[in-house]
Amino acid sequence: MGFLDRLFGNDHQRADRYEGRESASDQAARRRREGHRRSIPKAAAKGQAWEDRDRQRRR
């Protein structure tokens, strides 16, 4: 049990009091997952650019 849980209580239990609200830890986890998904197209574009440069260099 973390310090904030002892101070404020479990955020899942507090979120259950309100209909349709997600807990703070669930919200943080969702945002972290969304951040990983946003970086995938950038990484793919960088990889494709590297591949194109490599092919040009070999010609």
C-alpha positions in Angstrom: 0.0 0.0 0.0 1.5 3.3 -1.1 1.6 6.5 0.8 -1.1 8.2 -1.2 -3.4 5.1 -0.7 -2.9 5.5 3.1 -3.5 9.2 2.9 -6.5 9.3 0.5 -7.7 5.7 0.3 -7.8 3.4 -2.7 -8.6 5.3 -5.9 -10.5 2.4 -7.3 -12.9 2.4 -4.4 -13.3 6.2 -4.6 -14.0 6.0 -8.3 -16.7 3.4 -7.7 -18.7 6.1 -5.8 -19.2 8.0 -9.1 -21.1 6.4 -12.0 -19.0 6.2 -15.2 -15.7 7.5 -13.7 -12.4 5.6 -14.0 -9.9 5.6 -11.3 -6.7 7.7 -11.4 -4.5 4.6 -11.8 -6.7 3.3 -14.6 -6.6 6.6 -16.4 -2.8 6.8 -16.1 -2.5 3.3 -17.5 -4.8 4.1 -20.4 -2.8 7.3 -21.2 0.5 5.4 -21.0 -0.9 2.8 -23.5 -2.2 5.5 -25.9 1.3 7.1 -25.8 2.9 3.9 -27.0 0.4 3.6 -29.9 1.1 7.2 -31.0 4.8 6.4 -31.4 4.4 3.4 -33.7 3.7 5.5 -36.9 6.7 7.7 -36.2 9.0 4.7 -35.7 7.7 3.1 -38.9 8.3 6.3 -40.9 11.9 6.5 -39.5 12.5 2.9 -40.4 11.1 3.3 -43.9 13.2 6.4 -44.5 16.3 4.5 -43.4 15.4 1.7 -45.8 15.0 4.1 -48.7 18.3 5.8 -47.9 20.0 2.4 -47.7 18.6 1.3 -51.1 19.7 4.6 -52.7 23.2 4.2 -51.3 23.5 0.7 -52.7 22.5 1.7 -56.2 
